């Protein structure tokens, strides 16, 4: 199985508290289910996908990010297909997005506190 989640589960964004909370709950539920499947040596595997900012036409981005931190939807789709085949525990796209977004958030919070 592949479950698509968001980096908003780990990185807060003003005005999106409910979305961040629900994504965090989704991650908690599916990571717990993933551990149960592993413990029971199930043939079923579960990959949790943490999808970050993707260039998407005319939609407004959630964060103002440099171009090198924003992924392409075709590349993300290819990564999802690959993860369905290879079955890793976690798929993150863009790779560095959650780490850099957390860093930017902590720096922003420190500067504005």
MDAnalysis code that builds the backbone (N, CA, C; Angstrom):
import MDAnalysis as mda
import numpy as np

u = mda.Universe.empty(339, n_residues=113, atom_resindex=np.repeat(np.arange(113), 3), trajectory=True)
u.add_TopologyAttr("name", ["N", "CA", "C"] * 113)
u.add_TopologyAttr("resid", np.arange(1, 114))
u.add_TopologyAttr("resname", ["UNK", "UNK", "UNK", "UNK", "UNK", "UNK", "UNK", "UNK", "UNK", "UNK", "UNK", "UNK", "UNK", "UNK", "UNK", "UNK", "UNK", "UNK", "UNK", "UNK", "UNK", "UNK", "UNK", "UNK", "UNK", "UNK", "UNK", "UNK", "UNK", "UNK", "UNK", "UNK", "UNK", "UNK", "UNK", "UNK", "UNK", "UNK", "UNK", "UNK", "UNK", "UNK", "UNK", "UNK", "UNK", "UNK", "UNK", "UNK", "UNK", "UNK", "UNK", "UNK", "UNK", "UNK", "UNK", "UNK", "UNK", "UNK", "UNK", "UNK", "UNK", "UNK", "UNK", "UNK", "UNK", "UNK", "UNK", "UNK", "UNK", "UNK", "UNK", "UNK", "UNK", "UNK", "UNK", "UNK", "UNK", "UNK", "UNK", "UNK", "UNK", "UNK", "UNK", "UNK", "UNK", "UNK", "UNK", "UNK", "UNK", "UNK", "UNK", "UNK", "UNK", "UNK", "UNK", "UNK", "UNK", "UNK", "UNK", "UNK", "UNK", "UNK", "UNK", "UNK", "UNK", "UNK", "UNK", "UNK", "UNK", "UNK", "UNK", "UNK", "UNK"])
u.atoms.positions = np.array([
    [0.837, -1.179, 0.000],
    [0.000, 0.000, 0.000],
    [0.881, 1.241, 0.000],
    [0.364, 2.286, -0.594],
    [1.030, 3.591, -0.574],
    [0.034, 4.604, -0.040],
    [0.432, 5.332, 0.997],
    [-0.403, 6.371, 1.582],
    [0.277, 7.710, 1.360],
    [-0.424, 8.622, 0.697],
    [0.138, 9.954, 0.453],
    [-0.210, 10.870, 1.609],
    [0.823, 11.453, 2.183],
    [0.651, 12.423, 3.255],
    [1.349, 13.707, 2.821],
    [1.697, 14.524, 3.760],
    [2.274, 15.821, 3.443],
    [3.337, 16.181, 4.473],
    [4.264, 17.015, 4.057],
    [5.245, 17.511, 5.020],
    [4.590, 18.464, 6.022],
    [3.345, 18.868, 5.761],
    [2.624, 19.689, 6.733],
    [2.345, 18.915, 8.016],
    [2.541, 17.591, 8.003],
    [2.412, 16.811, 9.230],
    [3.518, 17.170, 10.213],
    [4.644, 17.640, 9.702],
    [5.790, 17.946, 10.566],
    [6.156, 19.422, 10.585],
    [5.712, 20.169, 9.587],
    [6.082, 21.577, 9.474],
    [4.811, 22.422, 9.517],
    [4.622, 23.215, 10.561],
    [3.399, 24.012, 10.663],
    [3.367, 25.167, 9.669],
    [2.159, 25.585, 9.339],
    [1.968, 26.738, 8.457],
    [0.786, 27.539, 8.977],
    [0.986, 28.817, 9.163],
    [-0.067, 29.701, 9.649],
    [-1.339, 29.535, 8.811],
    [-2.473, 29.368, 9.487],
    [-3.749, 29.224, 8.808],
    [-4.089, 27.799, 8.405],
    [-3.183, 26.864, 8.647],
    [-3.420, 25.477, 8.244],
    [-3.307, 24.509, 9.423],
    [-3.712, 24.954, 10.600],
    [-3.579, 24.130, 11.805],
    [-4.356, 22.821, 11.686],
    [-5.576, 22.876, 11.192],
    [-6.393, 21.659, 11.092],
    [-5.789, 20.699, 10.077],
    [-5.353, 21.203, 8.948],
    [-4.723, 20.338, 7.945],
    [-3.453, 19.710, 8.498],
    [-2.623, 20.485, 9.169],
    [-1.393, 19.943, 9.762],
    [-1.720, 18.865, 10.796],
    [-2.737, 19.112, 11.621],
    [-3.115, 18.142, 12.649],
    [-3.616, 16.844, 12.028],
    [-4.435, 16.948, 10.994],
    [-4.957, 15.724, 10.372],
    [-3.853, 14.955, 9.659],
    [-2.918, 15.650, 9.024],
    [-1.797, 14.959, 8.376],
    [-0.916, 14.272, 9.413],
    [-0.735, 14.909, 10.561],
    [0.044, 14.304, 11.643],
    [-0.665, 13.036, 12.141],
    [-1.977, 13.093, 12.267],
    [-2.749, 11.922, 12.695],
    [-2.657, 10.803, 11.660],
    [-2.746, 11.147, 10.385],
    [-2.611, 10.149, 9.317],
    [-1.255, 9.460, 9.417],
    [-0.200, 10.239, 9.576],
    [1.141, 9.648, 9.697],
    [1.236, 8.733, 10.913],
    [0.733, 9.186, 12.057],
    [0.781, 8.369, 13.265],
    [0.043, 7.054, 13.097],
    [-1.140, 7.113, 12.505],
    [-1.922, 5.892, 12.290],
    [-1.190, 4.930, 11.357],
    [-0.745, 5.431, 10.216],
    [-0.153, 4.527, 9.230],
    [1.240, 4.042, 9.617],
    [2.022, 4.854, 10.328],
    [3.315, 4.351, 10.810],
    [3.106, 3.269, 11.870],
    [2.070, 3.401, 12.704],
    [1.750, 2.356, 13.681],
    [1.296, 1.081, 12.968],
    [0.448, 1.233, 11.962],
    [0.002, 0.081, 11.178],
    [1.193, -0.583, 10.498],
    [2.104, 0.230, 9.988],
    [3.309, -0.293, 9.343],
    [4.113, -1.166, 10.311],
    [4.269, -0.716, 11.556],
    [4.995, -1.501, 12.560],
    [4.281, -2.817, 12.853],
    [2.947, -2.792, 12.935],
    [2.191, -4.017, 13.177],
    [2.375, -5.011, 12.039],
    [2.355, -4.521, 10.802],
    [2.546, -5.404, 9.644],
    [3.934, -6.048, 9.675],
    [4.940, -5.265, 10.055],
    [6.309, -5.786, 10.134],
    [6.405, -6.828, 11.248],
    [5.840, -6.526, 12.421],
    [5.890, -7.458, 13.550],
    [5.215, -8.788, 13.228],
    [4.134, -8.735, 12.464],
    [3.396, -9.952, 12.117],
    [3.958, -10.628, 10.868],
    [5.065, -10.081, 10.351],
    [5.710, -10.616, 9.152],
    [4.710, -10.770, 7.998],
    [3.896, -9.756, 7.855],
    [2.867, -9.752, 6.819],
    [3.491, -9.580, 5.436],
    [2.830, -10.143, 4.446],
    [3.250, -9.961, 3.053],
    [2.870, -8.557, 2.566],
    [1.963, -7.912, 3.282],
    [1.518, -6.567, 2.925],
    [2.538, -5.564, 3.442],
    [2.949, -4.642, 2.577],
    [3.855, -3.579, 3.000],
    [3.138, -2.242, 2.864],
    [3.644, -1.269, 3.571],
    [3.024, 0.043, 3.586],
    [4.106, 1.105, 3.460],
    [3.960, 1.968, 2.489],
    [4.869, 3.097, 2.305],
    [4.095, 4.371, 2.601],
    [4.641, 5.201, 3.476],
    [4.038, 6.501, 3.770],
    [4.794, 7.546, 2.962],
    [4.083, 8.238, 2.094],
    [4.692, 9.261, 1.255],
    [4.522, 10.635, 1.867],
    [5.631, 11.314, 2.109],
    [5.593, 12.695, 2.591],
    [5.907, 13.599, 1.408],
    [4.868, 14.206, 0.884],
    [4.999, 15.025, -0.310],
    [5.129, 16.485, 0.095],
    [6.168, 17.125, -0.389],
    [6.405, 18.534, -0.099],
    [5.827, 19.420, -1.178],
    [6.400, 20.585, -1.331],
    [5.914, 21.568, -2.305],
    [6.247, 21.109, -3.721],
    [5.239, 21.105, -4.574],
    [5.403, 20.690, -5.969],
    [4.894, 21.817, -6.854],
    [5.639, 22.105, -7.922],
    [5.200, 23.115, -8.883],
    [3.899, 22.629, -9.502],
    [2.855, 23.404, -9.361],
    [1.545, 22.929, -9.814],
    [0.711, 23.968, -10.509],
    [1.125, 24.435, -11.635],
    [0.302, 25.335, -12.427],
    [0.053, 26.668, -11.757],
    [-1.226, 27.049, -11.665],
    [-1.571, 28.377, -11.165],
    [-1.925, 28.384, -9.682],
    [-1.714, 27.270, -8.976],
    [-2.016, 27.242, -7.538],
    [-0.996, 28.064, -6.769],
    [-1.462, 28.742, -5.745],
    [-0.558, 29.509, -4.894],
    [0.229, 28.559, -4.003],
    [1.527, 28.706, -3.906],
    [2.305, 27.816, -3.028],
    [2.021, 28.113, -1.559],
    [2.160, 27.080, -0.726],
    [1.947, 27.256, 0.712],
    [3.088, 28.049, 1.332],
    [4.287, 27.854, 0.814],
    [5.468, 28.537, 1.317],
    [6.132, 29.254, 0.155],
    [6.820, 30.325, 0.436],
    [7.648, 30.948, -0.581],
    [9.012, 30.279, -0.473],
    [9.311, 29.450, -1.435],
    [10.531, 28.653, -1.407],
    [11.364, 28.926, -2.649],
    [12.675, 28.763, -2.530],
    [13.504, 28.871, -3.725],
    [13.182, 27.725, -4.688],
    [13.390, 27.961, -5.971],
    [13.060, 26.965, -6.998],
    [13.701, 25.609, -6.742],
    [14.914, 25.592, -6.182],
    [15.602, 24.321, -5.992],
    [14.961, 23.464, -4.901],
    [14.027, 24.044, -4.107],
    [13.325, 23.268, -3.075],
    [11.962, 22.782, -3.533],
    [11.531, 23.188, -4.721],
    [10.210, 22.827, -5.218],
    [10.361, 21.722, -6.252],
    [9.591, 20.643, -6.079],
    [9.685, 19.500, -6.982],
    [8.775, 19.622, -8.186],
    [8.985, 18.735, -9.122],
    [8.165, 18.666, -10.332],
    [7.180, 17.508, -10.196],
    [5.942, 17.705, -10.640],
    [4.922, 16.680, -10.454],
    [5.237, 15.392, -11.204],
    [5.862, 15.473, -12.382],
    [6.200, 14.265, -13.134],
    [7.253, 13.437, -12.398],
    [8.247, 14.126, -11.833],
    [9.293, 13.439, -11.087],
    [8.718, 12.815, -9.814],
    [7.821, 13.516, -9.160],
    [7.170, 12.988, -7.959],
    [6.350, 11.744, -8.308],
    [5.583, 11.807, -9.385],
    [4.772, 10.656, -9.804],
    [5.667, 9.448, -10.099],
    [6.803, 9.684, -10.750],
    [7.746, 8.601, -11.018],
    [8.288, 8.000, -9.732],
    [8.573, 8.853, -8.753],
    [9.053, 8.378, -7.455],
    [8.010, 7.553, -6.721],
    [6.746, 7.946, -6.838],
    [5.666, 7.179, -6.213],
    [5.563, 5.809, -6.860],
    [5.611, 5.761, -8.178],
    [5.558, 4.472, -8.893],
    [6.742, 3.598, -8.488],
    [7.940, 4.174, -8.440],
    [9.125, 3.417, -8.009],
    [8.955, 2.875, -6.595],
    [8.381, 3.686, -5.695],
    [8.230, 3.236, -4.310],
    [7.177, 2.138, -4.194],
    [6.203, 2.132, -5.084],
    [5.219, 1.040, -5.087],
    [5.910, -0.268, -5.486],
    [6.889, -0.163, -6.367],
    [7.625, -1.355, -6.815],
    [8.649, -1.794, -5.774],
    [9.439, -0.841, -5.239],
    [10.534, -1.183, -4.326],
    [10.089, -1.306, -2.870],
    [8.944, -0.728, -2.504],
    [8.308, -0.830, -1.195],
    [9.159, -0.370, -0.012],
    [9.696, 0.853, -0.062],
    [10.398, 1.379, 1.123],
    [9.374, 1.757, 2.195],
    [9.830, 1.982, 3.418],
    [8.912, 2.386, 4.491],
    [8.405, 3.807, 4.297],
    [9.268, 4.685, 3.788],
    [8.908, 6.086, 3.606],
    [9.385, 6.577, 2.248],
    [8.558, 7.394, 1.607],
    [8.937, 8.076, 0.372],
    [8.799, 9.565, 0.643],
    [9.863, 10.315, 0.440],
    [9.840, 11.764, 0.664],
    [10.196, 12.468, -0.637],
    [9.365, 13.433, -1.015],
    [9.648, 14.203, -2.226],
    [9.222, 15.651, -2.012],
    [10.019, 16.595, -2.457],
    [11.448, 16.516, -2.756],
    [12.233, 16.022, -1.539],
    [13.318, 15.352, -1.783],
    [14.071, 14.651, -0.736],
    [14.384, 15.526, 0.479],
    [14.906, 16.710, 0.267],
    [15.322, 17.557, 1.383],
    [14.214, 18.462, 1.915],
    [13.057, 18.461, 1.299],
    [12.009, 19.417, 1.646],
    [11.630, 19.407, 3.124],
    [11.323, 18.246, 3.731],
    [10.899, 18.308, 5.130],
    [11.980, 18.840, 6.065],
    [13.226, 18.500, 5.801],
    [14.318, 18.953, 6.665],
    [14.546, 20.452, 6.511],
    [14.571, 20.917, 5.271],
    [14.795, 22.344, 5.046],
    [13.597, 23.177, 5.478],
    [12.383, 22.659, 5.261],
    [11.193, 23.401, 5.681],
    [11.162, 23.541, 7.201],
    [11.544, 22.476, 7.927],
    [11.613, 22.569, 9.393],
    [12.652, 23.598, 9.812],
    [13.805, 23.581, 9.164],
    [14.862, 24.543, 9.479],
    [14.368, 25.966, 9.247],
    [13.743, 26.224, 8.082],
    [13.224, 27.552, 7.791],
    [12.179, 27.958, 8.823],
    [11.301, 27.025, 9.229],
    [10.272, 27.346, 10.211],
    [10.904, 27.712, 11.547],
    [11.878, 26.932, 12.020],
    [12.512, 27.235, 13.290],
    [13.238, 28.575, 13.241],
    [13.912, 28.866, 12.140],
    [14.577, 30.155, 12.004],
    [13.570, 31.292, 11.993],
    [12.458, 31.114, 11.286],
    [11.403, 32.132, 11.241],
    [10.819, 32.348, 12.631],
    [10.527, 31.242, 13.343],
    [9.925, 31.339, 14.675],
    [10.885, 32.043, 15.651],
    [12.157, 31.738, 15.563],
    [13.133, 32.363, 16.459],
    [13.229, 33.860, 16.168],
    [13.255, 34.213, 14.889],
    [13.368, 35.615, 14.505],
    [12.136, 36.419, 14.899],
    [10.974, 35.781, 14.879],
    [9.712, 36.488, 15.147],
    [9.226, 36.324, 16.574],
    [10.014, 35.725, 17.449],
    [9.547, 35.557, 18.837],
    [10.108, 36.648, 19.747],
])
